[in-house]
Amino acid sequence: MIKRILTIAILGAAIISNTGCKSNSGFKTINGISYKIIKDVPGKTAKMGDIIEFNFSVKVDTLPGKALVIIDTRKGDGQPKVARVDSVKQRGDFQAVFPLLSIGDSAVVQVSCDTILKTVPPAQMGHLPTWLKKGNTVNITIAVVSIKSMEEYQAEMKAKQADMQNEMKAKAAAQMPIDDKLLQDYFAKNNIKAQKTASGLYYTIQKPGSGPQITEGQVVSMMYTGKTLDGKAFDSNIDTSIGHHGNKPLVFPVGKHQMIAGVDEGVALLKKGSKATFYLPSPLGYGENAPPNIGPNAVLIFDVDITDVKAGGKNEPMQGEPQQQ
């Protein structure tokens, strides 16, 4: 927790004031911050409403000629940070330099540790890192990667999302025959006669239930146990040693994507009182991004019991939601 507090303090310290900054040659002042443009590439500067992508690092001058790196976005996930260029509302906000920069530009903003210390709660003062002491200076270096209009940025994000979706569909299509073979072998070994839907979902119904078939938007109450193909249970509201849900039904609206695809589809094949088993190829389950206790591209089995069915309302929330794996 202290690490997070200090990170916020470093980046937001200038919002309090910046009167403690050292006076260095070439530094200018804007909106209460000391800054210097260290690389000036010809080009249009960012304007209000633009989206700016930038890398930044935070270094602390601990001794003459020595600096300690606190944050460097190039070394984390390697992804630049994104911000909208707006009129700063508080004096001292380091983002006040954004309208001065163009693509390829770099700037440094200086903040005194004296200023940062003013933002740290008294209860945390005994847990500060050694570099955070009076007289030290924090340097926030900003390097602009790109500047786009909001329209350009939104179009780019939409295209990236479409590419990701196409990639996911291609991976799912490649995985489907692999999982189908695993299920076919499982059915043969265990003498199971399952029905198959167009999506690739298999299911068996042990108890048909009564009344009309469940339709999209209706709210169902369901008891369940989820297992991998080797029989290892990973979640349940029946066996509280697994899911810890207290034997309470999972209540959710059908067809509203609040459940994984295979369960959402399978429930719509049932009625109130139905008991069934769903066999999910991994693309209809958690896919390659499955939780660690399940594993990537795992074929799943769900034993379900529909205890109640009711009419749904608008924005019906899920109740008794399974734990995040």
Secondary structure, DSSP 8 states (H G I E B T S, - for coil): -HHHHHHHHHHHGGGT--TT----TT-EEETTEEEEEEE--SS-B--TT-EEEEEEEEEEEEETTEEEEEEETTTTTS--EEEE----SSTT-GGGGGGG-BTT-EEEEEEEHHHHHTTS-GGGGGG--TT-STT-EEEEEEEEEEEE-HHHHHHHHHHHHHHHHHHHHHHHHHHHHHHHHHHHHHHHHHT---EE-TTS-EEEEEE--BSS---TT-EEEEEEEEEETTS-EEEESSSTTTS--TT--EEEETTSSSS-HHHHHHHTT--BT-EEEEEE-GGGTTGGG--TTT-TT--EEEEEEEEEEE---TT---BS-----
